[in-house]
Amino acid sequence: MRFSRSTLHSLALAGCLAGILGGCHKQKPPPSIDGLSAALERSAEQTLGAPSLANEQIDLAAKPGQIDAQAAEVLQAASAAGGVGIRSLNAQGQVSIIATIPENNLDAFKARLRHAKAPLEKPSSSTRLIEILIENATPTPSPP
């Protein structure tokens, strides 16, 4: 059987295309992402804090060993202002309190956090969501 030169070129071209297309359809094993997924999750937890839903954030520093007492004072101040607070720990090891405070008693709540007095009113229905973060105060070095 004899083929013309153009037929041979066509057959060679068809063979090359079949080899190329056949190579594209080879299934490669999926990459292993077990470790990558866990590493990304840990990295995100360490670098990204949870987004705050609060209208305002107040940062407080407590003397070493006094974080629990400071958190109790914040919860009492929220209650006295006609609001309510929920305590938790955040990823940075700080005590986080989310408090809902009636709008008209917000200044009185903040005053109580500063250990000052301010008049309280009958709580209004309009509220503010406040996040209070409490962390240990860094001790200042004593002079030599």
Residue pairs with C-beta under 8 A, 6 or more apart in sequence:
3 11
45 91
46 91
49 90
49 91
49 92
50 90
50 91
52 131
53 98
53 129
54 98
54 129
54 130
54 131
55 128
55 129
55 130
56 128
56 129
56 130
56 131
57 130
57 131
57 132
57 133
58 110
58 113
58 130
58 131
58 132
58 133
59 132
59 133
59 135
60 70
60 74
60 113
60 132
60 133
60 134
60 135
61 134
61 135
61 136
61 137
61 138
62 69
62 70
62 134
62 135
62 136
62 137
63 136
63 137
64 136
64 137
64 139
67 95
67 134
67 135
67 136
68 95
70 95
70 134
71 87
71 95
71 97
71 134
73 112
73 113
74 85
74 97
74 99
74 113
74 132
74 134
75 85
75 87
75 97
75 99
76 112
77 109
77 112
77 113
78 84
78 85
78 97
78 99
78 100
78 101
78 109
79 85
80 108
80 109
80 112
80 120
81 101
81 102
81 105
81 106
81 108
81 109
81 112
81 120
81 123
82 101
82 102
82 105
82 120
82 122
82 123
83 99
83 100
83 101
83 102
83 105
83 109
83 123
83 127
84 99
84 100
85 97
85 98
85 99
85 100
85 132
86 97
86 98
86 99
87 95
87 96
87 97
88 95
88 96
88 97
88 98
89 95
89 96
90 96
90 133
92 135
93 135
94 133
94 134
94 135
95 133
95 134
95 135
96 131
96 132
96 133
96 134
97 131
97 132
97 134
98 129
98 130
98 131
98 132
99 109
99 129
99 130
99 131
99 132
100 127
100 128
100 129
100 130
101 109
101 127
101 128
101 130
102 121
102 123
102 124
102 125
102 126
102 127
102 128
103 124
103 126
103 127
103 128
104 121
104 123
104 124
104 126
105 120
105 121
105 123
105 124
106 128
106 130
107 118
108 118
108 119
108 120
108 121
109 130
110 118
111 117
111 118
112 118
113 132
